[in-house]
Amino acid sequence: MAQLRIPGPTPCPDEVLQAMTKQMINHRGEGFGQILHGVIANLKELFQTKNDVFLLTASGTGVMEAAIVNTLSPGDRVLAVSVGVFGERFATIAREFGAEVTALKFEWGKAADPDAIRQALHADPKIKAVLLTHNETSTGVTNDLATLSSIVKEFDKLLLVDTISSLGSIKLPLDDWHCDVAITGSQKGWMAPPGLAMVSVSEKAWQAHQSAKMPRFYWDFAKLRSYLEKGQTPFTPAISTVFALSVSLEMMLREGLANIIARHTRVGQTARDGVKSLGLSLFADESHASNTVTAIAISNGLDASKLRRILREEHQIILSGGQQSLADKIFRIGHLGWITEADIAEVVGALKVALPQAGFRGAS
């Protein structure tokens, strides 16, 4: 079996895949309601939140849109903090729905500067909401969300956070860090296939929802809350993926959230130490390097496309390239969800063999 070492979708345990082979059930029946309520309860525990949590049939981008259209109105001023591709996507969605977006962009590979965020909020008191990415998979950077969220709350702003590739893998106590809307997806650290998005909604977000005027129908949080009370989703859910997520969440709870976070910390360090031992350089500022994806700078004659092909064809290891302006500048190793240090050691071993075949001349 190939090692799928991309930032998502991520590999799934056999128990999770087996759960998807079950026959369909009535998504308006009591049986599905029991499963749904169990999934929501387990998500709340792993999210470390007392806020409402909902399940949507969507990708991560879909739930990004849901976060925006449920809390904002056209013309609302928004501060969009970006350290990579997905931070910019969050801003683009808000702009498409009519928000007045102030883009606060930082050099890719660097984390967001808390002082710059404070200055931006001080400069424009009419900003209603702040969009943040906790873990930017395009660059391998994890923002200091604890610090950034405290600054946002100094100014009493709504905080919408993309936690798609961090929640369930990296330390993130949603309530302690005052996240008003936090979003994630089943295909990341949750060890389940793509198809489901999960979102937490605070009381402050519900207050914003009451006056929000952006158009919404499929994404409406009010519909999600109303139907969840009946043990249902508003529209037909991805039933097989719900079966899978139910099993993966039970597996995660058995391992324990603290142990999961510690495992990802060890795996992330193993990845960083391993690539550096081969003479490669990290793309991300190591003080903010992600424990779920490692971005490696292309240098010293390396043909990254050839490297990835050799790894795929000769070692059955699949890595990611860079995105957009980073397409020819980095490659990435995903390490979230169902992952151990031994998996990363295998990747590093294969890299050691493949790098010289792909033109890498070693550290200069």
Phi, psi and omega in degrees: 000136180291148171275112177270099185245061174243166184286003178147140002293154182252161180301152180242137175299156181301322181299324180290315179296321180297325180299332182284350181276355180293151179294154177297151175233169180289115182287356173252010183263172182294325182298314178293323179301320179295318179295315182298314180297324177294318178298315181297317179298318180291323176297318179301320180294317182284332174284343185057054182221150170258358181285169175296141174231135182231158180243128178238147170275102188190168168271178176298322180294324177299318182282338168301311179299319180300318180301320184284311188287341179274350186234350188233163175237155174305135181094345177298141178273132185229136172262116182253111182267123185232133173235018181170193187303315188280333171296320178291326177296319178302314180296318181299317179298314179300318180295320181299330181266009171100004176290151175267100191265127167261115182271124176247096187258140177242156180305131180295132186105345178251158176272163177294140181272118181303320182296323179295323178293317178299317180295320180294320179290324178293324184288335182225089181297344183276357175301131182265321188220155176240131175259127181228148169253123179288306182236115185266104185290339181288339183237349182075031182247136172249118178289153177280080188295327179302314180289314183296319181293325179295325177292316178302320182282339171304324182262005177057047179259155174289135183243113178252122189236128170279105178246029190301316184254018179236317185299130183089356181228325183240148181308125182197078175282101191303315183289318180297329182261011168058044177277119183282318171227126177232137187234149177205177183222149187299334188274006183259246183282001187269000172063028180235164179291166174297159174134338181239142172240147181235143184217140172251144187227119182277172177296322178297323177293322177295323177297319177294324181300324183299329182252358183292134185243003177294144182294141177201147173219291181298326187269003191296118179298326180297321176296317180301316181293317181298315182286327179298327177300336178262004182075033183224169167251155184299325184231168185303121181275168173281084191302315182298323179288329174296317175304313183296313181297323178302318179288317182295324178295320177298321177297318180294319180293326176295321177290323181095134185299318180299321179291323178297313180297318178297321179297316179295326176297315179294316182296317179299318179293321177300318179295314182294314179297321183295312182291325178292327179295340180267003181090006177276159180245140175289144175280319183281148169304120189295337178292343178234025182290141184285147173266006178242345176205135178248125178259130184243131180287140177274127183203172170053047173081003184291129171262098188293325178296318178294320178301312182295324177294316179299315180298320181291313187278326186256339183236357182054041177239126185247117178249170179257150170271187175277165181245146176052238184293349180262009186304321183250018185243339182216163159230163190227144174247118175273137179212072178221153180088237183276087191209144176227170176299326181296324177298316181289324177300323177295319178297314181297319178298319179291322177300319181303322179284319190278332185304308180296331177292336181260016172094000183290129184261005181087173184296139180272000000 
